[in-house]
Amino acid sequence: MQKNISIPFHQFANAMVTISALGSPSGLHGWLTGYLSTGARLDDAQWQVEAENYLETPEALPKPVQSLMTIFYGWVLQGLKNESMNFTLFLPESDDAELSQQVDAMAQWCKGFLDGFGAAGKISGKLDAETREVLQHFDAFSQVELTADDSPEDSEDLLHELVEHARVAALTVFLAFNQPESGETKIIDEDAPSGSGQLH
């Protein structure tokens, strides 16, 4: 897999429109992140099936989209493994989407993470307290929505806080289950909001 690869959100989203996908790009990214975070992996054929099922496409993925999915898988995995920890959530840019659309995408990403984490079927038994806390936060974030009383400025600031918290939390879980030989302390941003189901 090439290093320093980048997949622009709008280009990926446009590709999903061409195949009439019902699932969202952000949700798919969250699903794959959650799946990989458990330590599970997919070969290319398995990933193509999972992506097609998640996106709920009316027909099988065409070859160009299959190639894009292959690149997407490697890109997400490399982002999680990158020592610079510059992994980011796959969300629409502010120039291309309204704030409400960005909030919805973040919620879809968090729901996707939970679904992928569970779909991996790799985690059995009782989870440690930190992982449970992360999953609880993602569950809360997946229900976040704008209300009529929210000011754009406050909503944007809180969205950025939630996205950063989700980013760090996802890396925390990935490191916990993908580096069993490491004795490094896992870190969760305790100052980030735990999510109340609404942006205020």
Secondary structure, 3 states (H helix, E strand, C coil): CCCCCCCCHHHHHHHHHHCCCCCCHHHHHHHHHHHHHCCCCCCHHHHHHHHHHHHCCCCCCCHHHHHHHHHHHHHHHHHHHCCCCCCCCCCCCCCCCCHHHHHHHHHHHHHHHHHHHHHCCCCCCCCCHHHHHHHHHHHHHCCCCCCCCCCHHHHHHHHHHHHHHHHHHHHHHHHHHHCCCCCCCCCCCCCCCCCCCCCC
